[in-house]
Amino acid sequence: MRNYHFFIPHRLPGLNEHDKASRTNRFIAAKLKKEYTELVRLLCQQALMKRTLEVMDKPVFIRFHWREPNNRRDPDNIVFAKKYILDGMVAVKIIPNDNMKYITGFSDHWEVVGSRGEGVMVEVVPGNVKEAVCLPSSNPRTN
């Protein structure tokens, strides 16, 4: 099965920017989410027209390759933007929902690219892919 991709040529707001907007005014935070979800929706529509993306009705694994202009933001702050990306993908119906029935997992990679080429490459891998092997959790109460 073929993997699909699209590129978001923008540095998306991280958790810190979202939290700051929320503390300023809840309507500002809602506007921020709406704007960036709409941006992703439009980019998904373009990718559909170029055939670099396809509507999925089965589970997918999603790889994110974050391209940052510098190393000032923490990785956990950067990856918060998945919220905008997944909501945009659902809005254009690339995936029916962003719950665990349709998303089997994520992987995140990042690199510092300077001021040119910042953004995020999103790769959608169809199928029930498990990228990383997870160790079984141990219950400390049974030890």
N, CA, C and O atoms as a GROMACS GRO file, in nm:
protein
  572
    1MET      N    1   0.082  -0.118   0.000
    1MET     CA    2   0.000   0.000   0.000
    1MET      C    3   0.088   0.125   0.000
    1MET      O    4   0.195   0.127   0.061
    2ARG      N    5   0.043   0.226  -0.066
    2ARG     CA    6   0.119   0.349  -0.082
    2ARG      C    7   0.102   0.443   0.038
    2ARG      O    8  -0.007   0.454   0.094
    3ASN      N    9   0.211   0.510   0.075
    3ASN     CA   10   0.205   0.614   0.177
    3ASN      C   11   0.171   0.746   0.110
    3ASN      O   12   0.208   0.770  -0.006
    4TYR      N   13   0.102   0.832   0.182
    4TYR     CA   14   0.062   0.963   0.130
    4TYR      C   15   0.121   1.071   0.218
    4TYR      O   16   0.150   1.048   0.335
    5HIS      N   17   0.138   1.190   0.161
    5HIS     CA   18   0.200   1.298   0.238
    5HIS      C   19   0.150   1.435   0.193
    5HIS      O   20   0.096   1.451   0.084
    6PHE      N   21   0.172   1.531   0.281
    6PHE     CA   22   0.152   1.671   0.246
    6PHE      C   23   0.242   1.754   0.338
    6PHE      O   24   0.279   1.711   0.447
    7PHE      N   25   0.277   1.874   0.290
    7PHE     CA   26   0.368   1.961   0.363
    7PHE      C   27   0.293   2.087   0.407
    7PHE      O   28   0.219   2.147   0.330
    8ILE      N   29   0.314   2.124   0.531
    8ILE     CA   30   0.258   2.249   0.585
    8ILE      C   31   0.375   2.346   0.596
    8ILE      O   32   0.458   2.332   0.686
    9PRO      N   33   0.383   2.444   0.506
    9PRO     CA   34   0.500   2.532   0.504
    9PRO      C   35   0.491   2.648   0.604
    9PRO      O   36   0.523   2.762   0.570
   10HIS      N   37   0.448   2.618   0.724
   10HIS     CA   38   0.433   2.720   0.828
   10HIS      C   39   0.476   2.661   0.961
   10HIS      O   40   0.461   2.541   0.985
   11ARG      N   41   0.527   2.744   1.046
   11ARG     CA   42   0.556   2.703   1.182
   11ARG      C   43   0.425   2.716   1.260
   11ARG      O   44   0.378   2.826   1.286
   12LEU      N   45   0.368   2.603   1.296
   12LEU     CA   46   0.240   2.603   1.365
   12LEU      C   47   0.258   2.640   1.513
   12LEU      O   48   0.363   2.613   1.571
   13PRO      N   49   0.157   2.700   1.573
   13PRO     CA   50   0.168   2.736   1.715
   13PRO      C   51   0.185   2.610   1.800
   13PRO      O   52   0.125   2.506   1.775
   14GLY      N   53   0.268   2.624   1.901
   14GLY     CA   54   0.289   2.515   1.995
   14GLY      C   55   0.200   2.532   2.116
   14GLY      O   56   0.114   2.620   2.121
   15LEU      N   57   0.223   2.448   2.214
   15LEU     CA   58   0.143   2.452   2.336
   15LEU      C   59   0.160   2.584   2.410
   15LEU      O   60   0.062   2.638   2.462
   16ASN      N   61   0.280   2.637   2.414
   16ASN     CA   62   0.302   2.764   2.484
   16ASN      C   63   0.222   2.878   2.422
   16ASN      O   64   0.163   2.959   2.494
   17GLU      N   65   0.219   2.884   2.290
   17GLU     CA   66   0.142   2.989   2.221
   17GLU      C   67  -0.008   2.971   2.246
   17GLU      O   68  -0.081   3.068   2.266
   18HIS      N   69  -0.052   2.846   2.244
   18HIS     CA   70  -0.194   2.818   2.270
   18HIS      C   71  -0.231   2.855   2.414
   18HIS      O   72  -0.336   2.915   2.437
   19ASP      N   73  -0.147   2.818   2.508
   19ASP     CA   74  -0.173   2.852   2.649
   19ASP      C   75  -0.175   3.003   2.671
   19ASP      O   76  -0.260   3.054   2.745
   20LYS      N   77  -0.082   3.073   2.608
   20LYS     CA   78  -0.079   3.219   2.622
   20LYS      C   79  -0.208   3.281   2.566
   20LYS      O   80  -0.265   3.371   2.628
   21ALA      N   81  -0.253   3.233   2.451
   21ALA     CA   82  -0.378   3.283   2.393
   21ALA      C   83  -0.496   3.252   2.486
   21ALA      O   84  -0.585   3.335   2.502
   22SER      N   85  -0.496   3.134   2.546
   22SER     CA   86  -0.604   3.096   2.637
   22SER      C   87  -0.608   3.184   2.761
   22SER      O   88  -0.714   3.223   2.808
   23ARG      N   89  -0.490   3.216   2.813
   23ARG     CA   90  -0.484   3.302   2.931
   23ARG      C   91  -0.525   3.445   2.899
   23ARG      O   92  -0.581   3.515   2.984
   24THR      N   93  -0.496   3.490   2.776
   24THR     CA   94  -0.532   3.625   2.736
   24THR      C   95  -0.683   3.638   2.722
   24THR      O   96  -0.745   3.727   2.780
   25ASN      N   97  -0.741   3.546   2.646
   25ASN     CA   98  -0.885   3.549   2.621
   25ASN      C   99  -0.923   3.418   2.554
   25ASN      O  100  -0.859   3.376   2.457
   26ARG      N  101  -1.027   3.352   2.605
   26ARG     CA  102  -1.063   3.221   2.548
   26ARG      C  103  -1.104   3.230   2.402
   26ARG      O  104  -1.090   3.134   2.327
   27PHE      N  105  -1.154   3.346   2.361
   27PHE     CA  106  -1.195   3.363   2.222
   27PHE      C  107  -1.073   3.373   2.130
   27PHE      O  108  -1.079   3.333   2.014
   28ILE      N  109  -0.964   3.427   2.182
   28ILE     CA  110  -0.840   3.434   2.103
   28ILE      C  111  -0.786   3.293   2.080
   28ILE      O  112  -0.741   3.262   1.969
   29ALA      N  113  -0.790   3.209   2.182
   29ALA     CA  114  -0.744   3.070   2.167
   29ALA      C  115  -0.832   2.995   2.067
   29ALA      O  116  -0.782   2.918   1.985
   30ALA      N  117  -0.963   3.017   2.074
   30ALA     CA  118  -1.054   2.951   1.980
   30ALA      C  119  -1.028   2.998   1.838
   30ALA      O  120  -1.034   2.919   1.744
   31LYS      N  121  -0.999   3.126   1.821
   31LYS     CA  122  -0.969   3.181   1.689
   31LYS      C  123  -0.839   3.122   1.635
   31LYS      O  124  -0.829   3.089   1.516
   32LEU      N  125  -0.740   3.109   1.721
   32LEU     CA  126  -0.611   3.050   1.682
   32LEU      C  127  -0.632   2.907   1.631
   32LEU      O  128  -0.580   2.870   1.526
   33LYS      N  129  -0.708   2.827   1.705
   33LYS     CA  130  -0.734   2.689   1.664
   33LYS      C  131  -0.811   2.686   1.532
   33LYS      O  132  -0.780   2.606   1.444
   34LYS      N  133  -0.910   2.771   1.519
   34LYS     CA  134  -0.991   2.774   1.397
   34LYS      C  135  -0.905   2.811   1.275
   34LYS      O  136  -0.917   2.749   1.170
   35GLU      N  137  -0.819   2.912   1.290
   35GLU     CA  138  -0.734   2.958   1.179
   35GLU      C  139  -0.638   2.848   1.132
   35GLU      O  140  -0.626   2.824   1.012
   36TYR      N  141  -0.572   2.782   1.226
   36TYR     CA  142  -0.472   2.682   1.186
   36TYR      C  143  -0.537   2.551   1.142
   36TYR      O  144  -0.481   2.481   1.058
   37THR      N  145  -0.652   2.519   1.196
   37THR     CA  146  -0.724   2.401   1.147
   37THR      C  147  -0.769   2.427   1.003
   37THR      O  148  -0.762   2.337   0.919
   38GLU      N  149  -0.815   2.548   0.975
   38GLU     CA  150  -0.858   2.584   0.839
   38GLU      C  151  -0.739   2.582   0.742
   38GLU      O  152  -0.753   2.538   0.628
   39LEU      N  153  -0.624   2.631   0.786
   39LEU     CA  154  -0.504   2.627   0.702
   39LEU      C  155  -0.471   2.482   0.664
   39LEU      O  156  -0.444   2.454   0.548
   40VAL      N  157  -0.473   2.392   0.760
   40VAL     CA  158  -0.443   2.251   0.732
   40VAL      C  159  -0.550   2.193   0.640
   40VAL      O  160  -0.517   2.116   0.549
   41ARG      N  161  -0.675   2.228   0.661
   41ARG     CA  162  -0.783   2.178   0.575
   41ARG      C  163  -0.758   2.218   0.430
   41ARG      O  164  -0.773   2.135   0.340
   42LEU      N  165  -0.720   2.342   0.408
   42LEU     CA  166  -0.693   2.389   0.271
   42LEU      C  167  -0.574   2.316   0.209
   42LEU      O  168  -0.578   2.280   0.092
   43LEU      N  169  -0.469   2.295   0.287
   43LEU     CA  170  -0.352   2.224   0.237
   43LEU      C  171  -0.384   2.077   0.207
   43LEU      O  172  -0.330   2.020   0.113
   44CYS      N  173  -0.472   2.017   0.287
   44CYS     CA  174  -0.516   1.880   0.259
   44CYS      C  175  -0.596   1.873   0.130
   44CYS      O  176  -0.580   1.780   0.052
   45GLN      N  177  -0.681   1.972   0.107
   45GLN     CA  178  -0.757   1.976  -0.018
   45GLN      C  179  -0.664   1.986  -0.138
   45GLN      O  180  -0.686   1.919  -0.239
   46GLN      N  181  -0.560   2.069  -0.128
   46GLN     CA  182  -0.462   2.081  -0.237
   46GLN      C  183  -0.391   1.948  -0.259
   46GLN      O  184  -0.371   1.907  -0.373
   47ALA      N  185  -0.353   1.882  -0.151
   47ALA     CA  186  -0.283   1.753  -0.163
   47ALA      C  187  -0.374   1.647  -0.225
   47ALA      O  188  -0.327   1.562  -0.300
   48LEU      N  189  -0.503   1.653  -0.195
   48LEU     CA  190  -0.598   1.560  -0.258
   48LEU      C  191  -0.602   1.583  -0.408
   48LEU      O  192  -0.604   1.488  -0.486
   49MET      N  193  -0.603   1.710  -0.450
   49MET     CA  194  -0.608   1.741  -0.593
   49MET      C  195  -0.479   1.699  -0.663
   49MET      O  196  -0.483   1.658  -0.779
   50LYS      N  197  -0.366   1.707  -0.594
   50LYS     CA  198  -0.238   1.666  -0.652
   50LYS      C  199  -0.215   1.515  -0.640
   50LYS      O  200  -0.117   1.463  -0.693
   51ARG      N  201  -0.304   1.448  -0.572
   51ARG     CA  202  -0.296   1.304  -0.550
   51ARG      C  203  -0.178   1.262  -0.463
   51ARG      O  204  -0.128   1.150  -0.476
   52THR      N  205  -0.131   1.352  -0.376
   52THR     CA  206  -0.030   1.313  -0.278
   52THR      C  207  -0.095   1.273  -0.146
   52THR      O  208  -0.028   1.238  -0.049
   53LEU      N  209  -0.229   1.279  -0.145
   53LEU     CA  210  -0.306   1.242  -0.028
   53LEU      C  211  -0.435   1.179  -0.076
   53LEU      O  212  -0.486   1.212  -0.183
   54GLU      N  213  -0.488   1.089   0.002
   54GLU     CA  214  -0.609   1.018  -0.037
   54GLU      C  215  -0.701   1.003   0.084
   54GLU      O  216  -0.654   0.998   0.198
   55VAL      N  217  -0.830   0.997   0.060
   55VAL     CA  218  -0.927   0.975   0.167
   55VAL      C  219  -0.910   0.833   0.220
   55VAL      O  220  -0.904   0.737   0.143
   56MET      N  221  -0.902   0.820   0.351
   56MET     CA  222  -0.881   0.690   0.415
   56MET      C  223  -1.006   0.652   0.494
   56MET      O  224  -1.065   0.736   0.561
   57ASP      N  225  -1.045   0.528   0.485
   57ASP     CA  226  -1.157   0.482   0.567
   57ASP      C  227  -1.115   0.371   0.663
   57ASP      O  228  -1.197   0.314   0.735
   58LYS      N  229  -0.986   0.342   0.663
   58LYS     CA  230  -0.931   0.240   0.751
   58LYS      C  231  -0.827   0.306   0.842
   58LYS      O  232  -0.790   0.421   0.819
   59PRO      N  233  -0.780   0.237   0.944
   59PRO     CA  234  -0.680   0.295   1.034
   59PRO      C  235  -0.552   0.338   0.961
   59PRO      O  236  -0.513   0.280   0.860
   60VAL      N  237  -0.489   0.442   1.015
   60VAL     CA  238  -0.364   0.493   0.959
   60VAL      C  239  -0.263   0.519   1.072
   60VAL      O  240  -0.300   0.539   1.187
   61PHE      N  241  -0.138   0.517   1.034
   61PHE     CA  242  -0.028   0.558   1.121
   61PHE      C  243   0.023   0.688   1.062
   61PHE      O  244   0.034   0.700   0.940
   62ILE      N  245   0.054   0.786   1.145
   62ILE     CA  246   0.095   0.917   1.093
   62ILE      C  247   0.234   0.952   1.143
   62ILE      O  248   0.262   0.949   1.263
   63ARG      N  249   0.321   0.986   1.048
   63ARG     CA  250   0.456   1.032   1.079
   63ARG      C  251   0.463   1.183   1.062
   63ARG      O  252   0.419   1.237   0.961
   64PHE      N  253   0.519   1.250   1.160
   64PHE     CA  254   0.537   1.395   1.154
   64PHE      C  255   0.686   1.425   1.150
   64PHE      O  256   0.762   1.378   1.234
   65HIS      N  257   0.726   1.504   1.052
   65HIS     CA  258   0.865   1.548   1.044
   65HIS      C  259   0.864   1.700   1.060
   65HIS      O  260   0.834   1.774   0.966
   66TRP      N  261   0.897   1.745   1.180
   66TRP     CA  262   0.890   1.887   1.215
   66TRP      C  263   1.019   1.955   1.172
   66TRP      O  264   1.128   1.909   1.207
   67ARG      N  265   1.007   2.063   1.098
   67ARG     CA  266   1.122   2.139   1.050
   67ARG      C  267   1.118   2.277   1.117
   67ARG      O  268   1.037   2.362   1.081
   68GLU      N  269   1.206   2.297   1.213
   68GLU     CA  270   1.208   2.418   1.295
   68GLU      C  271   1.319   2.513   1.251
   68GLU      O  272   1.424   2.469   1.206
   69PRO      N  273   1.296   2.645   1.264
   69PRO     CA  274   1.399   2.742   1.226
   69PRO      C  275   1.517   2.745   1.323
   69PRO      O  276   1.627   2.785   1.286
   70ASN      N  277   1.494   2.703   1.448
   70ASN     CA  278   1.600   2.701   1.549
   70ASN      C  279   1.563   2.596   1.654
   70ASN      O  280   1.461   2.528   1.641
   71ASN      N  281   1.645   2.583   1.755
   71ASN     CA  282   1.619   2.480   1.856
   71ASN      C  283   1.563   2.538   1.986
   71ASN      O  284   1.584   2.481   2.093
   72ARG      N  285   1.492   2.650   1.977
   72ARG     CA  286   1.440   2.716   2.097
   72ARG      C  287   1.316   2.648   2.156
   72ARG      O  288   1.295   2.654   2.277
   73ARG      N  289   1.234   2.585   2.073
   73ARG     CA  290   1.112   2.523   2.126
   73ARG      C  291   1.140   2.378   2.167
   73ARG      O  292   1.211   2.305   2.099
   74ASP      N  293   1.082   2.339   2.279
   74ASP     CA  294   1.094   2.201   2.324
   74ASP      C  295   1.011   2.110   2.235
   74ASP      O  296   0.906   2.152   2.184
   75PRO      N  297   1.055   1.987   2.215
   75PRO     CA  298   0.980   1.895   2.130
   75PRO      C  299   0.834   1.876   2.173
   75PRO      O  300   0.745   1.868   2.088
   76ASP      N  301   0.808   1.868   2.304
   76ASP     CA  302   0.670   1.849   2.348
   76ASP      C  303   0.583   1.971   2.318
   76ASP      O  304   0.462   1.958   2.301
   77ASN      N  305   0.644   2.087   2.311
   77ASN     CA  306   0.572   2.209   2.273
   77ASN      C  307   0.541   2.208   2.123
   77ASN      O  308   0.432   2.245   2.082
   78ILE      N  309   0.637   2.165   2.044
   78ILE     CA  310   0.622   2.161   1.899
   78ILE      C  311   0.509   2.066   1.858
   78ILE      O  312   0.423   2.103   1.777
   79VAL      N  313   0.509   1.945   1.912
   79VAL     CA  314   0.416   1.842   1.866
   79VAL      C  315   0.271   1.867   1.907
   79VAL      O  316   0.182   1.795   1.862
   80PHE      N  317   0.246   1.966   1.990
   80PHE     CA  318   0.109   2.003   2.023
   80PHE      C  319   0.030   2.037   1.896
   80PHE      O  320  -0.091   2.019   1.893
   81ALA      N  321   0.098   2.085   1.793
   81ALA     CA  322   0.033   2.125   1.668
   81ALA      C  323  -0.035   2.008   1.598
   81ALA      O  324  -0.110   2.028   1.502
   82LYS      N  325  -0.010   1.885   1.643
   82LYS     CA  326  -0.084   1.770   1.589
   82LYS      C  327  -0.234   1.794   1.599
   82LYS      O  328  -0.310   1.750   1.513
   83LYS      N  329  -0.276   1.863   1.702
   83LYS     CA  330  -0.419   1.890   1.722
   83LYS      C  331  -0.475   1.961   1.600
   83LYS      O  332  -0.580   1.922   1.549
   84TYR      N  333  -0.408   2.065   1.552
   84TYR     CA  334  -0.454   2.141   1.435
   84TYR      C  335  -0.452   2.052   1.311
   84TYR      O  336  -0.543   2.057   1.228
   85ILE      N  337  -0.347   1.973   1.298
   85ILE     CA  338  -0.330   1.889   1.180
   85ILE      C  339  -0.438   1.782   1.172
   85ILE      O  340  -0.502   1.764   1.068
   86LEU      N  341  -0.459   1.711   1.281
   86LEU     CA  342  -0.560   1.605   1.281
   86LEU      C  343  -0.700   1.661   1.262
   86LEU      O  344  -0.781   1.604   1.188
   87ASP      N  345  -0.730   1.773   1.327
   87ASP     CA  346  -0.863   1.833   1.311
   87ASP      C  347  -0.884   1.881   1.167
   87ASP      O  348  -0.994   1.872   1.115
   88GLY      N  349  -0.779   1.932   1.103
   88GLY     CA  350  -0.788   1.972   0.963
   88GLY      C  351  -0.809   1.853   0.871
   88GLY      O  352  -0.884   1.861   0.774
   89MET      N  353  -0.743   1.742   0.902
   89MET     CA  354  -0.760   1.620   0.822
   89MET      C  355  -0.902   1.564   0.836
   89MET      O  356  -0.959   1.514   0.739
   90VAL      N  357  -0.958   1.573   0.955
   90VAL     CA  358  -1.096   1.528   0.976
   90VAL      C  359  -1.194   1.621   0.904
   90VAL      O  360  -1.293   1.576   0.847
   91ALA      N  361  -1.166   1.752   0.907
   91ALA     CA  362  -1.255   1.850   0.843
   91ALA      C  363  -1.270   1.825   0.694
   91ALA      O  364  -1.377   1.845   0.638
   92VAL      N  365  -1.161   1.781   0.628
   92VAL     CA  366  -1.167   1.755   0.484
   92VAL      C  367  -1.195   1.607   0.456
   92VAL      O  368  -1.197   1.564   0.341
   93LYS      N  369  -1.216   1.531   0.563
   93LYS     CA  370  -1.254   1.390   0.555
   93LYS      C  371  -1.144   1.298   0.500
   93LYS      O  372  -1.172   1.196   0.438
   94ILE      N  373  -1.019   1.337   0.524
   94ILE     CA  374  -0.906   1.248   0.492
   94ILE      C  375  -0.917   1.124   0.581
   94ILE      O  376  -0.899   1.011   0.537
   95ILE      N  377  -0.946   1.149   0.707
   95ILE     CA  378  -0.975   1.042   0.802
   95ILE      C  379  -1.113   1.071   0.862
   95ILE      O  380  -1.149   1.187   0.882
   96PRO      N  381  -1.191   0.965   0.889
   96PRO     CA  382  -1.326   0.988   0.940
   96PRO      C  383  -1.329   1.052   1.079
   96PRO      O  384  -1.421   1.127   1.112
   97ASN      N  385  -1.228   1.021   1.160
   97ASN     CA  386  -1.224   1.070   1.296
   97ASN      C  387  -1.079   1.062   1.343
   97ASN      O  388  -1.000   0.987   1.286
   98ASP      N  389  -1.045   1.137   1.446
   98ASP     CA  390  -0.908   1.129   1.497
   98ASP      C  391  -0.902   1.050   1.628
   98ASP      O  392  -0.819   1.079   1.714
   99ASN      N  393  -0.990   0.953   1.642
   99ASN     CA  394  -0.987   0.868   1.761
   99ASN      C  395  -0.900   0.745   1.737
   99ASN      O  396  -0.841   0.730   1.630
  100MET      N  397  -0.893   0.658   1.836
  100MET     CA  398  -0.804   0.541   1.826
  100MET      C  399  -0.852   0.436   1.727
  100MET      O  400  -0.776   0.346   1.691
  101LYS      N  401  -0.976   0.446   1.683
  101LYS     CA  402  -1.024   0.354   1.582
  101LYS      C  403  -0.957   0.381   1.447
  101LYS      O  404  -0.936   0.288   1.369
  102TYR      N  405  -0.922   0.506   1.420
  102TYR     CA  406  -0.866   0.542   1.290
  102TYR      C  407  -0.719   0.583   1.296
  102TYR      O  408  -0.653   0.589   1.192
  103ILE      N  409  -0.666   0.611   1.413
  103ILE     CA  410  -0.525   0.646   1.428
  103ILE      C  411  -0.459   0.537   1.512
  103ILE      O  412  -0.491   0.520   1.629
  104THR      N  413  -0.366   0.463   1.450
  104THR     CA  414  -0.300   0.355   1.524
  104THR      C  415  -0.177   0.403   1.598
  104THR      O  416  -0.130   0.335   1.690
  105GLY      N  417  -0.125   0.518   1.561
  105GLY     CA  418  -0.007   0.571   1.630
  105GLY      C  419   0.055   0.686   1.554
  105GLY      O  420   0.013   0.720   1.444
  106PHE      N  421   0.157   0.744   1.616
  106PHE     CA  422   0.231   0.857   1.560
  106PHE      C  423   0.381   0.831   1.574
  106PHE      O  424   0.424   0.753   1.659
  107SER      N  425   0.458   0.897   1.492
  107SER     CA  426   0.600   0.911   1.519
  107SER      C  427   0.637   1.055   1.490
  107SER      O  428   0.580   1.119   1.400
  108ASP      N  429   0.730   1.106   1.566
  108ASP     CA  430   0.773   1.246   1.552
  108ASP      C  431   0.924   1.251   1.534
  108ASP      O  432   1.000   1.185   1.605
  109HIS      N  433   0.965   1.331   1.439
  109HIS     CA  434   1.106   1.358   1.414
  109HIS      C  435   1.118   1.506   1.390
  109HIS      O  436   1.027   1.567   1.334
  110TRP      N  437   1.228   1.566   1.430
  110TRP     CA  438   1.245   1.709   1.406
  110TRP      C  439   1.388   1.739   1.370
  110TRP      O  440   1.482   1.665   1.401
  111GLU      N  441   1.401   1.851   1.301
  111GLU     CA  442   1.533   1.898   1.263
  111GLU      C  443   1.530   2.050   1.257
  111GLU      O  444   1.426   2.110   1.234
  112VAL      N  445   1.646   2.110   1.278
  112VAL     CA  446   1.660   2.255   1.267
  112VAL      C  447   1.705   2.285   1.125
  112VAL      O  448   1.807   2.235   1.080
  113VAL      N  449   1.626   2.368   1.054
  113VAL     CA  450   1.654   2.396   0.913
  113VAL      C  451   1.684   2.543   0.886
  113VAL      O  452   1.705   2.581   0.770
  114GLY      N  453   1.688   2.627   0.988
  114GLY     CA  454   1.706   2.769   0.965
  114GLY      C  455   1.574   2.831   0.920
  114GLY      O  456   1.468   2.771   0.938
  115SER      N  457   1.580   2.948   0.864
  115SER     CA  458   1.456   3.019   0.827
  115SER      C  459   1.394   2.967   0.698
  115SER      O  460   1.280   3.002   0.667
  116ARG      N  461   1.466   2.886   0.622
  116ARG     CA  462   1.411   2.832   0.496
  116ARG      C  463   1.360   2.691   0.517
  116ARG      O  464   1.428   2.607   0.576
  117GLY      N  465   1.242   2.666   0.468
  117GLY     CA  466   1.189   2.531   0.471
  117GLY      C  467   1.124   2.489   0.601
  117GLY      O  468   1.100   2.370   0.622
  118GLU      N  469   1.094   2.586   0.690
  118GLU     CA  470   1.029   2.545   0.814
  118GLU      C  471   0.886   2.500   0.788
  118GLU      O  472   0.823   2.542   0.691
  119GLY      N  473   0.836   2.415   0.875
  119GLY     CA  474   0.702   2.361   0.862
  119GLY      C  475   0.700   2.218   0.911
  119GLY      O  476   0.781   2.177   0.994
  120VAL      N  477   0.605   2.142   0.858
  120VAL     CA  478   0.595   2.001   0.898
  120VAL      C  479   0.551   1.917   0.779
  120VAL      O  480   0.454   1.951   0.710
  121MET      N  481   0.622   1.808   0.757
  121MET     CA  482   0.584   1.710   0.656
  121MET      C  483   0.502   1.605   0.729
  121MET      O  484   0.547   1.547   0.828
  122VAL      N  485   0.382   1.580   0.678
  122VAL     CA  486   0.293   1.481   0.738
  122VAL      C  487   0.282   1.364   0.642
  122VAL      O  488   0.243   1.381   0.526
  123GLU      N  489   0.317   1.245   0.690
  123GLU     CA  490   0.308   1.124   0.608
  123GLU      C  491   0.202   1.034   0.668
  123GLU      O  492   0.207   1.001   0.786
  124VAL      N  493   0.108   0.994   0.585
  124VAL     CA  494  -0.002   0.907   0.628
  124VAL      C  495   0.024   0.768   0.574
  124VAL      O  496   0.032   0.747   0.452
  125VAL      N  497   0.036   0.672   0.664
  125VAL     CA  498   0.065   0.534   0.628
  125VAL      C  499  -0.064   0.452   0.648
  125VAL      O  500  -0.105   0.430   0.762
  126PRO      N  501  -0.127   0.407   0.539
  126PRO     CA  502  -0.250   0.329   0.553
  126PRO      C  503  -0.224   0.194   0.619
  126PRO      O  504  -0.116   0.137   0.606
  127GLY      N  505  -0.322   0.145   0.689
  127GLY     CA  506  -0.312   0.013   0.751
  127GLY      C  507  -0.288   0.022   0.900
  127GLY      O  508  -0.265   0.130   0.954
  128ASN      N  509  -0.294  -0.090   0.963
  128ASN     CA  510  -0.280  -0.099   1.108
  128ASN      C  511  -0.132  -0.114   1.142
  128ASN      O  512  -0.089  -0.220   1.189
  129VAL      N  513  -0.055  -0.010   1.118
  129VAL     CA  514   0.091  -0.012   1.135
  129VAL      C  515   0.126   0.018   1.280
  129VAL      O  516   0.069   0.108   1.342
  130LYS      N  517   0.220  -0.057   1.333
  130LYS     CA  518   0.276  -0.028   1.465
  130LYS      C  519   0.423   0.001   1.442
  130LYS      O  520   0.503  -0.091   1.424
  131GLU      N  521   0.459   0.128   1.442
  131GLU     CA  522   0.595   0.168   1.408
  131GLU      C  523   0.697   0.124   1.510
  131GLU      O  524   0.802   0.069   1.476
  132ALA      N  525   0.667   0.147   1.636
  132ALA     CA  526   0.763   0.115   1.740
  132ALA      C  527   0.712  -0.002   1.822
  132ALA      O  528   0.591  -0.016   1.843
  133VAL      N  529   0.802  -0.084   1.867
  133VAL     CA  530   0.764  -0.194   1.952
  133VAL      C  531   0.753  -0.140   2.094
  133VAL      O  532   0.849  -0.085   2.148
  134CYS      N  533   0.639  -0.156   2.154
  134CYS     CA  534   0.617  -0.109   2.290
  134CYS      C  535   0.630  -0.226   2.385
  134CYS      O  536   0.580  -0.336   2.360
  135LEU      N  537   0.696  -0.201   2.494
  135LEU     CA  538   0.708  -0.305   2.595
  135LEU      C  539   0.577  -0.315   2.671
  135LEU      O  540   0.511  -0.213   2.692
  136PRO      N  541   0.540  -0.433   2.713
  136PRO     CA  542   0.416  -0.445   2.791
  136PRO      C  543   0.429  -0.368   2.921
  136PRO      O  544   0.534  -0.370   2.985
  137SER      N  545   0.321  -0.303   2.959
  137SER     CA  546   0.326  -0.228   3.084
  137SER      C  547   0.320  -0.326   3.201
  137SER      O  548   0.254  -0.430   3.194
  138SER      N  549   0.389  -0.292   3.305
  138SER     CA  550   0.383  -0.377   3.423
  138SER      C  551   0.301  -0.305   3.529
  138SER      O  552   0.313  -0.184   3.546
  139ASN      N  553   0.221  -0.378   3.596
  139ASN     CA  554   0.139  -0.323   3.700
  139ASN      C  555   0.215  -0.333   3.832
  139ASN      O  556   0.238  -0.444   3.880
  140PRO      N  557   0.255  -0.218   3.892
  140PRO     CA  558   0.335  -0.225   4.014
  140PRO      C  559   0.261  -0.288   4.132
  140PRO      O  560   0.325  -0.331   4.228
  141ARG      N  561   0.129  -0.293   4.126
  141ARG     CA  562   0.052  -0.351   4.236
  141ARG      C  563   0.063  -0.503   4.242
  141ARG      O  564   0.042  -0.564   4.347
  142THR      N  565   0.097  -0.564   4.126
  142THR     CA  566   0.105  -0.710   4.124
  142THR      C  567   0.246  -0.761   4.152
  142THR      O  568   0.266  -0.882   4.161
  143ASN      N  569   0.342  -0.672   4.165
  143ASN     CA  570   0.481  -0.713   4.190
  143ASN      C  571   0.506  -0.739   4.336
  143ASN      O  572   0.617  -0.774   4.375
   0.00000   0.00000   0.00000
